[in-house]
């Protein structure tokens, strides 16, 4: 259970695992139910609404149509984008709301960083689409909102061919592939909570160099972060980097361009779906060899299980009976 936890666990919903699971299910099905109703009201067919709702709140991203979400009405895309954003939150956020502590919900550092990154990149991409691509303001905002939500939450839906967007837009979306959503959500990626810890650790090291005699403690949401959690976060990043680099080297044997290989592995490890260039939103992974597909399959499983369960499975010491 610890190995498969989606991100560092600084706080719990409730003390008991059974209660935590109960609240997670309640939150998940309430979000899904609300999304189904919202999509039907927005004009999406009932069957499509049900399938899309489950693919959205789970951030699975499987669309009913071949063109994903691009052929649906703008209001449908806005609804899905909004729920993608909500699905990327730490579920502690919703538990605080349910408990009546809504002020505490907005004090969660991870949630604030997640929302800040989301909004900032949304606005930058929208601006680039308006001023570089000449897209009208509404379309630029809608597609930016949708794709930032889809990529950051690792759902992988597409409302447009973002592979044709300006370079800055593509690069920011690639960055979001690595960040992912909040810990405790269904999102893939490194997780915002780990990113927050890395920022705090860098800040502590810089402060230590400037003030050698100072003693600095890393805290998250007012609680001291245990050294074991910091170590685990660093080991996770190291393992992520090693698997990422090795996977790129292995699939590069197929002879595709670097962008295709890089984003294919980033997409697989982050459980996103589409990448760029040869694996963009209008293309797929068919052209890869069977060997490369096995590598990417491993990446998808490893990314979904937070790396270590798959690494343990491949460790010979675990194959022996005790």
Order of alpha helices (4+ residues) and beta strands (2+ residues): alpha-alpha-alpha-alpha-alpha-alpha-alpha-alpha-alpha-beta-beta-alpha-alpha-alpha-alpha
